[in-house]
């Protein structure tokens, strides 16, 4: 039932840049990326003329903006410890991958959303559907129930004692990762107008192949133009990372919202701007 993000390399970074262009690009990225910053908010400055959107302290958007990052220069690794062939990231989120090939694209988004809800003790909202539509509630899992899977049939069975520990929460997540994917998550999320984009929203194409990326920060200028940062995992399961903007190197990792475009081009995937949803 697992719907994976198949490895689909669509783009290579711009080559053959003149010395003058390359110097301009390097200067622009240096101004935007602060190597000493240890969170999304402190690592990424906004380009001139833009102001970072401020969100309520306990919101999902604020949780993402303040998410801790691994030291600047960190690489993206697969779940098995191997280094990713294409290092197309601007930063790596400081969160584990797991030891199995499970935390892929949609799973990374499920992980971030669930971690936020767990931190806020909003346990009743931690509820994700499997690909067959079966709803898996974390509260039920914490009560000691587990999901018995037989082919495409699923049912709850009481097999453990009640336990609301983080270890139990992690076991819940990795079960969900095994049986959920882009298809189930896209069906569970709400369609949203692209122009209303906010941190915490998701670009997602359900299916096989499918892919999903999450808006992890957002800024705006006086004219109302929005720019945003995108984070992803991919296949095989790998470090969750913020991708570079291969179409505009001067913006480093910030992407521009252009309501007249029908596509969003990222280093490893092209989305239609209609493939946009929220929790």
Buried (B, 14 or more C-beta within 10 A) or exposed (E): BBBBBEEEEEBEEEEEBEEEEEEBBEEBBEEBBEEEBBBBBBBBBBBEEBEBBEBEEEBBBBBBBBBEBBEBEBEBBBBEEEEBEBEBBBBBBBBEBBEEBBBBBBBBBBBBBBBBBBEEEEBEBBBBBBBBEBEBBBBBBBBBBBBEBEEEEBEBEEEBEEEBEEEBBBBBBBBBBBBBBBBBBBEBBEEBEBEEBBBBBBBBBBBEBBBBBBBBBBBBBEEEBBBBBBBBBBBBBBBBBBBBBBBBBBBBBBBBBEEEEEEBBBBBBBBEBEBBBBB
